[in-house]
Structure formats: C-alpha cells, structure tokens
Amino acid sequence: MFQMDVEYNKGILFVRLKGNLTSKKTYELNNYLVPVLLKHKIKYLVYNLYELDSIDESGVNALLNTKSAIRINKGKIYICEAKDTIKKWIKNLHIQELENELSALKTIKI
C-alpha cells in the first residue's frame, strides 16, 4: 500500500509518503506530482519519508523526476525524517536532508 499526502504551506509543498514506493506506485509521483510542480511553478518541495517503509529503483527515479521539476522552477528540494534503509537508496540523489518539517520552514525563508 502506498499513500501520498500533499500540503502547501507558506510557499512550500510538503509531500508525506507512506508505505512502499515501488514501480507499481511511482505513477502517482510521475503523473500527478510532477505536473503540479511544473504547472504551479512550485519552488520548494519537502519530502517527509518518516512513514515510507521501502523504496526501489523506480521509486528513486520518481524522486529524481520531481527533483528535475523543482530544478526547472529554480527551486530547492529537501528530504526529512528518512529511515536508514531509505537513506541508502537516496544518498546518490544529492538532495539535502533536514531533521524535520519544522527545520524545513526555518531553512526556507520566503
């Protein structure tokens, strides 16, 4: 099971992922989230991965697609609260990691 909770707050899009981000579920990021980022020219994206249980290579590629969309918008992307097992998969994405969503609000001063 996979769930994506999206919240826009103070110019930052918070995306909370829950469950397993595998090849069968990446369409939600690729076909829903990426177009929203581009259409609304969202500059700041924070992924909260606290409840993400697992990720595979397709999931990593979906995160990379959202990173590309944010880069097109000349913005920044952050990850917070990732488990060690998830960190192994996403370390090569070169996405800055923050402690939590509150620290993201403090880091991103709009």
N, C-alpha and C positions, 0 to 999 in steps of 0.2 A: 504494500500500500504506500502511496506517495501523496503528500499534500503540500500545497504551496499557499502560504498566507502572505498577502501583499498589503502594505500600509504606506501611505505617503504622508510624511510629517516634516514640516519645516524645510521643504526643498530636497528632502532625502527620501528615496524609495527603499523601504525596509522589506526584504523578502526572507521569510522564515520557511525553511524547508524541513519537512518531517517525513520519515520513512526511508525508502530506498530509491535513490536516483540512479536508475539503470536505463538501458537502451529503450525499454518499453515506455519509459516515463519522460524522456528528455523532450518529447514534442511539446510539453507544457512550457518549457523554457524557450525552446526554439521558435515555436509558432504563436505563443501568447506574449511572453515577457519581452523578447527582443523587439517585436513590432511596437509594443507600448513604449519602450525606451526610446526608440527612434522617432515615433510619431510625436511624442510629447517633449522630446529633446531633454530627457532627464539626465542630469549631470552626475548625480551622486547615488550610488547603489550600495547598500549594505546587506550582505547575506548573513543571516543568523543560522548557523548549522548545528545548534545545540541538540535538536531532535532528529538530525539526519543520521540514520543508522549505518548506511553503506552507500558507496558510490562506485561506479565502474568507469571504464574509459569513455564511454558515450556520455556519461554524466559530466566528466571532466571537460569534454569537448563542448557540452552545452554551456558550462560556466565560462569557457573561453569565448563562446559566441556572444554572451552578454558583456564580457569584458571588451570585446571589439566594438559593440554598440555604444558602450559608455565612452570609449576612446574616440569614436566618431563625433560624439557630443562634447568632446574636450572636457570630460569629467574624470571622476575617480571612483574606483570600486574597492570595497573593503569586505573582509570576512571576519566574523566574530564567533566565539564560542564553539569552535570546531574540535571534535574529539581527535585524539592522536591517530586513530586508524584512518580518519578522513584527511588529516594533515599530510599523511604520507602520499596520498593521491594528488593533492592540490599544491604541493610545495613548489612544483616547477611552473606554476601559473604566474608567479611573481605578483601576487595580489597581497596587499598589505593586510596584516592581521591585527585586529583590535581585541581588547578584552571583552567588551560587551557593547550593546547598542547605545548605552549612555555615553561611553567613551567616544563612540562614533559621532554623537551630537556635539561633543566638546571638540573633537578633532576637525570636524567640518564646520567651519564658521561661515555661515551665509549671511 
